[in-house]
Amino acid sequence: MSRRRGSARPLAAACLVFAMVSGSCSIALVDGPPRMGEADHDPTGRYTSGVPCTGSRTWPIVDAVVLLATLVKVANYAPDQEDETLSGLLGAAAFGISAWIGHRRTSACRDAQAAAGGPPP
């Protein structure tokens, strides 16, 4: 019976890719305000008097809740479950990064909407 060497690294890499794809609610679904020099045009017409961005913190909160649930799960792993611990921590990192990015984007959106005179109707 042969022992596979180095199987933890490809597994960790696959888990990291999966975590980044599945843990990107805020990255994929939250839009920050337009940057300086970008066109402020909204072809849908939804933001006629406001700034076209996401002010709701729903998705960053979802990411934060999943982050906490993942950390609780990882904390309950047995000491001999190193691969599961590593993949869980990588997933938690992905959710944490996504929540942080989403929070920054929504904060910038809220600031831009306040400067423009309020959120869209």
N, C-alpha and C positions, 0 to 999 in steps of 0.2 A: 504494500500500500504506500503510495507516494504522498508526500505532504506538499500542498501548494504553498509556494512562497510568494509573499507580496500581494496576497489577495485582498488585503485591507485597503490598499491605496486605490485600486480601481473602484472598489465598492464605495469608498469615501468620496471619490470624484463623481461617481454616478449619483450618490445621495445629495451632493452639493448642487449638481445641475438640477436634480428633481426639486430640491428645496427652493432654489432660486426661481424656478418656473412656477411652482405651486404657491410660494410665499410672496408673490409679487402683487398682491391686491392693490396696495397703495401705489406701487410703482406704475402699474398698468392702468389703474382706474382713477387716479387723482391728477388733475391738471393744475399746474401753478399759473400765476398770471403771466401775460406776455412779457418777454424781456424787452429791454430798451432797444428800439430799432425794429422790433417785429411788428408786423401788421396787426392792428387791433380789430381787424374785420372779422365778423362772425356771420357766415353766410346763412345760418339757420334763422337769424333774427331773434333768438331767445334773449340776447343780452344787449338790448337796444340802449339801456341807460346805465349799464354796469360793466364789469370787467369779466371777460370770458374765462372763468376758472372754477375750480371746485372749492367751495368754502366749507362743505360738510366734512366732519372728522369721522364719519362712519367707517371707512376702510382702514384708516390708521388704527382705530380702536379694535377692529376685527383682527388686524395683524398683531396688536399687542396682546389680545386675549389668547390667540393661538400661540404666541411666544411664551406666555406664562404657562399654558397647558403643556407645551412641549418641555419646558424646564422642570415642571412637576413630574412629568413622566420620566425624564432622564434621571432625576434625583432618586427615583425608585428602582433604577436598574441595579442588578447585582454586580459586585466587583468584577466578575468574570465576563461580563457583557461589554467588552471594550469597543467592539465594532458598532454595536447599537448606541453606545454612549457617544461615540464620535459622530455618527450620522445624526443623532438627535441634537447634539450641540451645533453642528453645521446648519441643520434646519432652523434651530432657534436663532442662530445668527442671521440667517436670511430673513426671517420674519421680523427680527429686531431692526435690521437695516431698512426694510420696507416700511415699517411703522415710523421710523425716524424721518425717512424721505417724505412720506405722506404728511406727517405733522409739519415739516418745514414748508411744504407746498401749500397746505391749507392755511398756515399762518401768514404766508406771503400773500395769498389770495385775499384773506380777510383784511389785511392791511391795505392792499390795493383797492378793494371795494370800499373801505372806509374813506380813503383819500379821494375816490371818484364820486362819493356821495351816497353810498349805500349799495346793498346787494341788488341784483336784478329783480324785477317784479315777478 
